[in-house]
Amino acid sequence: MNWIKVIAENELPPNQRKVVKVENRSILLVNQNNQIYALENSCPHMKVSLEKGKITDEGTIVCPFHRSAFEMSTGKCTAWITFPPGVSKVMGMFSKEKDIAVFPTRVEEGNIWISV
């Protein structure tokens, strides 16, 4: 594991998010209920940024474009291309359901670290 310091802990207040670049990857950091998550900032369907995605009470992030949903703790896909209604089923036939990459995080000495 290669741990990389990405930002100071105070740069990511509770219930906020921030995109950082780590080794040529766009990583979305989310501080939800004082838990830090790090996930690939790209929906696997059409590579849309997840930065503006809705975060649910269940700990999933929902893509703002076609509303695919992913568990922030595991990256597991919980819903695949649910929008627009009717058309989404056809779109889903051409794009297989995929999970997103998530990265371990830790807070140490006032900094947020991720392992890539």
C-alpha positions as a LaTeX table, in Angstrom:
\begin{tabular}{lrrr}
\hline
Residue & $x$ (\AA) & $y$ (\AA) & $z$ (\AA) \\
\hline
Met1 & 0.00 & 0.00 & 0.00 \\
Asn2 & 1.20 & 3.43 & $-0.91$ \\
Trp3 & $-0.22$ & 6.04 & 1.52 \\
Ile4 & $-0.37$ & 9.59 & 0.19 \\
Lys5 & $-1.19$ & 12.73 & 2.16 \\
Val6 & $-3.87$ & 14.56 & 0.18 \\
Ile7 & $-5.22$ & 17.48 & 2.24 \\
Ala8 & $-5.40$ & 18.86 & 5.76 \\
Glu9 & $-8.33$ & 17.49 & 7.73 \\
Asn10 & $-9.77$ & 20.99 & 8.24 \\
Glu11 & $-10.05$ & 21.41 & 4.44 \\
Leu12 & $-12.86$ & 18.85 & 4.43 \\
Pro13 & $-15.48$ & 19.90 & 7.00 \\
Pro14 & $-18.30$ & 17.51 & 7.99 \\
Asn15 & $-20.83$ & 16.80 & 5.23 \\
Gln16 & $-18.61$ & 18.31 & 2.55 \\
Arg17 & $-16.72$ & 16.92 & $-0.42$ \\
Lys18 & $-13.63$ & 17.83 & $-2.39$ \\
Val19 & $-11.95$ & 16.51 & $-5.53$ \\
Val20 & $-8.20$ & 15.92 & $-5.39$ \\
Lys21 & $-5.70$ & 14.65 & $-7.96$ \\
Val22 & $-3.63$ & 11.67 & $-6.86$ \\
Glu23 & $-1.25$ & 9.93 & $-9.25$ \\
Asn24 & $-3.19$ & 11.14 & $-12.32$ \\
Arg25 & $-6.51$ & 10.05 & $-10.80$ \\
Ser26 & $-9.43$ & 12.27 & $-9.87$ \\
Ile27 & $-10.46$ & 11.20 & $-6.35$ \\
Leu28 & $-13.60$ & 12.43 & $-4.61$ \\
Leu29 & $-13.17$ & 12.85 & $-0.87$ \\
Val30 & $-16.39$ & 12.88 & 1.14 \\
Asn31 & $-16.73$ & 13.64 & 4.86 \\
Gln32 & $-20.12$ & 12.13 & 5.68 \\
Asn33 & $-21.13$ & 11.84 & 9.32 \\
Asn34 & $-17.46$ & 12.23 & 10.32 \\
Gln35 & $-16.43$ & 9.27 & 8.14 \\
Ile36 & $-13.95$ & 10.04 & 5.35 \\
Tyr37 & $-14.52$ & 8.26 & 2.04 \\
Ala38 & $-12.28$ & 8.34 & $-1.05$ \\
Leu39 & $-13.72$ & 7.17 & $-4.34$ \\
Glu40 & $-12.99$ & 7.40 & $-8.02$ \\
Asn41 & $-14.61$ & 10.64 & $-9.21$ \\
Ser42 & $-16.08$ & 9.05 & $-12.30$ \\
Cys43 & $-19.29$ & 7.13 & $-12.86$ \\
Pro44 & $-18.33$ & 3.99 & $-14.79$ \\
His45 & $-21.29$ & 4.38 & $-17.15$ \\
Met46 & $-20.28$ & 7.57 & $-19.01$ \\
Lys47 & $-17.35$ & 8.85 & $-16.91$ \\
Val48 & $-19.44$ & 11.71 & $-15.46$ \\
Ser49 & $-18.01$ & 13.34 & $-12.33$ \\
Leu50 & $-19.68$ & 12.22 & $-9.10$ \\
Glu51 & $-18.75$ & 15.44 & $-7.30$ \\
Lys52 & $-22.30$ & 16.85 & $-7.52$ \\
Gly53 & $-23.99$ & 13.49 & $-6.89$ \\
Lys54 & $-26.61$ & 13.14 & $-4.18$ \\
Ile55 & $-25.45$ & 11.42 & $-0.99$ \\
Thr56 & $-28.15$ & 9.32 & 0.64 \\
Asp57 & $-28.77$ & 8.51 & 4.28 \\
Glu58 & $-27.80$ & 4.91 & 3.44 \\
Gly59 & $-24.25$ & 5.98 & 2.51 \\
Thr60 & $-24.54$ & 5.82 & $-1.27$ \\
Ile61 & $-23.65$ & 8.43 & $-3.85$ \\
Val62 & $-25.98$ & 8.84 & $-6.82$ \\
Cys63 & $-24.63$ & 9.90 & $-10.22$ \\
Pro64 & $-26.23$ & 13.22 & $-11.20$ \\
Phe65 & $-26.61$ & 12.15 & $-14.83$ \\
His66 & $-28.30$ & 8.72 & $-15.08$ \\
Arg67 & $-28.75$ & 8.13 & $-11.32$ \\
Ser68 & $-26.61$ & 5.04 & $-10.92$ \\
Ala69 & $-25.85$ & 4.61 & $-7.21$ \\
Phe70 & $-22.76$ & 3.31 & $-5.40$ \\
Glu71 & $-21.96$ & 2.46 & $-1.79$ \\
Met72 & $-19.28$ & 4.90 & $-0.68$ \\
Ser73 & $-17.71$ & 2.35 & 1.68 \\
Thr74 & $-17.31$ & $-0.47$ & $-0.85$ \\
Gly75 & $-17.90$ & 1.03 & $-4.31$ \\
Lys76 & $-20.60$ & $-1.59$ & $-4.95$ \\
Cys77 & $-23.23$ & $-0.56$ & $-7.47$ \\
Thr78 & $-26.70$ & $-0.55$ & $-5.88$ \\
Ala79 & $-28.63$ & 0.90 & $-8.86$ \\
Trp80 & $-27.62$ & 1.05 & $-12.52$ \\
Ile81 & $-28.84$ & 3.69 & $-14.98$ \\
Thr82 & $-32.27$ & 4.43 & $-13.54$ \\
Phe83 & $-32.89$ & 7.64 & $-15.50$ \\
Pro84 & $-34.56$ & 8.59 & $-17.79$ \\
Pro85 & $-37.53$ & 6.28 & $-17.19$ \\
Gly86 & $-38.15$ & 3.77 & $-19.97$ \\
Val87 & $-34.97$ & 4.61 & $-21.85$ \\
Ser88 & $-32.79$ & 3.56 & $-18.93$ \\
Lys89 & $-33.56$ & $-0.15$ & $-19.43$ \\
Val90 & $-32.36$ & 0.03 & $-23.03$ \\
Met91 & $-29.27$ & 2.00 & $-22.03$ \\
Gly92 & $-28.53$ & $-0.58$ & $-19.34$ \\
Met93 & $-28.51$ & $-3.33$ & $-21.97$ \\
Phe94 & $-25.55$ & $-1.68$ & $-23.69$ \\
Ser95 & $-23.53$ & $-0.89$ & $-20.60$ \\
Lys96 & $-22.95$ & $-3.59$ & $-17.98$ \\
Glu97 & $-23.28$ & $-2.72$ & $-14.31$ \\
Lys98 & $-19.93$ & $-1.77$ & $-12.79$ \\
Asp99 & $-18.69$ & $-0.86$ & $-9.33$ \\
Ile100 & $-16.47$ & 2.16 & $-8.64$ \\
Ala101 & $-13.01$ & 2.13 & $-7.13$ \\
Val102 & $-12.75$ & 3.14 & $-3.47$ \\
Phe103 & $-9.57$ & 3.80 & $-1.53$ \\
Pro104 & $-8.72$ & 3.29 & 2.15 \\
Thr105 & $-8.43$ & 6.50 & 4.15 \\
Arg106 & $-6.93$ & 7.51 & 7.45 \\
Val107 & $-6.60$ & 10.73 & 9.40 \\
Glu108 & $-3.22$ & 11.23 & 11.00 \\
Glu109 & $-1.62$ & 14.32 & 12.55 \\
Gly110 & $-4.39$ & 16.56 & 11.16 \\
Asn111 & $-4.09$ & 15.29 & 7.58 \\
Ile112 & $-6.19$ & 13.02 & 5.38 \\
Trp113 & $-4.26$ & 10.18 & 3.75 \\
Ile114 & $-5.43$ & 7.73 & 1.10 \\
Ser115 & $-3.92$ & 4.51 & $-0.13$ \\
Val116 & $-3.75$ & 3.97 & $-3.88$ \\
\hline
\end{tabular}
